[in-house]
């Protein structure tokens, strides 16, 4: 595979860049046509790589791309999952380059990387699978049936995909779901995620008076929705960093000391962590390490808050409304739908009589765990060890790919998370990038997985 990459890397860049230039932002209605353009381009690339068929399918939302290759005599089928939608690029002024005009250039350490929105999450990572697949076909090494499922709604919680999977259950039948949409511990310490957290994401609205008021005429006499919202939010986390929503921890499984010791073997330098983020101290749930807080424990965060006047200069206004977006990352056994209901009930109970409160669920999904004793995990571990020269460490992902729990339930197969991103890639933020050595190392590792499984 290494030789094939070297001989074809310029073509690989051209093909990947044709995807990265398409602003497939699923969260914005103005990009609906771009979603179709990106899906159609992916279907074309699958066909060119050697798929027997590849097509764009309609859903209730953005389209999905399905392709497959049937190999004579194969007794195992791999379903490759990925997503072609990307996060909004804003704030644009923070980007050093045009987010949708990809370039190759050095990062702060001098290592070459692909720069642009989707370079890692997830166009760059799903593209590795297409090229590893192409190599296996052209070299006569493909021994498994392969199916591809690329969706356009992962960044908004995959609202349409579960129904589409149920309707096409037979078409998607497979033995494993192979995914590259996660990160490694570091470029020197490879890892394989054996679980991810779930998500409950909501928007809250606090309304006071029926219109914006003069803060001199009414200030001190009428409740300010922004101040009330801040007070309510501050009540959601206690002094020990625990979420105060009643019932929030009821189904959280406490890991044994032995399991926590196993997870603690993953290399982690707290000084490097703080330096990378330019912070002086970490903060979180009392009694747990930073890695445990982001892997095996649930949490609650305010992702956005707004209200009143925020333009240039002064406007002495007491606002009518205040808003916030709140996410709760959940661990396996917690159910997103249950936590959403518990939060809504509790948040409304915190409101004083002087305001009205609305809670609107936005997206969500359950977390999951996979066994590290499976033959697929062992094959992935062997493949990565061969490429990186060191056995990968099992880890827990702090993020969420909500639909994978649905894949597990509906299709009865486990996800295998062979992700090659790094924290330095700053996905979801300005200046997203993807190291070339991870991009190429991912292709090599994926090709070897098919050899060893």
Secondary structure by P-SEA (a helix, b strand, c coil): caaaaaacaaaaaaaaaaaaacccccccccaaaaaaaaaaaaaaaaaaacccbbbbbbcccbbbbbbbcccccccbbbbbbbbcccccccccccccccccbbbbbbccccbbbbbcccccccaaaaaaaaaaaaaaaaaccccbbbbbbbbccccccccccaaaaaaacccccccbbbbcccccccccbbbbbcbbbbbccbbbbbbcccccccccccccccccaaaaaaaaaaaccccccccccccccccbbbbcaaaaaaaacccccaaaaaaaaccccccccccccccccccccccccccccccccccccccccccccccbbbbbbbcccccaaaaaaaaaaaaaaaccccbbbbbbbcccccccccccccaaaaaaaaaaaaaacbbbbbbbbcccccaaaaaaaaccbbbbbbccccccccccccbbbbbaaaaaaaaaaaaaaaaac
